[in-house]
Amino acid sequence: MGNKEQYFIVFLNLLHKPYSTLKTVKESKKKLAYAFYTLFLFSAFAMTNMLCYHFSRVSLDIWWPPFIRVSEEFVWILSFFLMIPVAILGAIMYAGIIQILSKLFGGKGNFESQFALFLFSYPLYFIILHIIKFVYFLFTHESLGGYVLMIFAVFSYVLMLLSVKIEQEIKWFPAILISLPTTAIVAFFSMTYIR
């Protein structure tokens, strides 16, 4: 079985057995490759949706405006090109903060592995969301509501929490205690990016 086929099997296992899948990825020599495959897969779906919304001139249902504001003609192109760098910087921030804070609770993980597990796990539900948004858009030519995003964000947070628990080998309470504010910081950073 080739790397790509193996990756898709491992990635889809996150849906029905996330804990054991993240443990497998943690032990894998391919964890960084898996992380970047996931980033590119997520980016492809997200960018496809951005282009559909841009070319159809559908107004997006956004709960809050981005912190960096540019004219409407350039929003989609900047979002298109900034998505991957912002996602990588967010993963670096997340892994770094988790790495520092987890040491207060006896965390045993390392930065590279935390980075890989985060980047591999958090996009899963957002990829599913982008597929749903794309199909919804094809049939209705409208944007999907923001409440749907929040539901998928909760599922995504659970995978991020699992990545901390598994990589740092700490108890549930400390994992929750350090992952909640770290997730908020990374989300705040991501909101500076134009969408």
GIDA-V245395 format. One record per helix or strand. SS is the DSSP state (~ for helix, > for strand). FROM is the first residue (numbers start at 1). LEN is the number of residues. If there is no record, write none. Layout:
ss=SS from=FROM len=LEN
ss=SS from=FROM len=LEN
//
This chain:
ss=~ from=3 len=14
ss=~ from=18 len=10
ss=~ from=31 len=26
ss=~ from=72 len=34
ss=~ from=111 len=11
ss=~ from=123 len=18
ss=~ from=146 len=23
ss=~ from=172 len=19
//
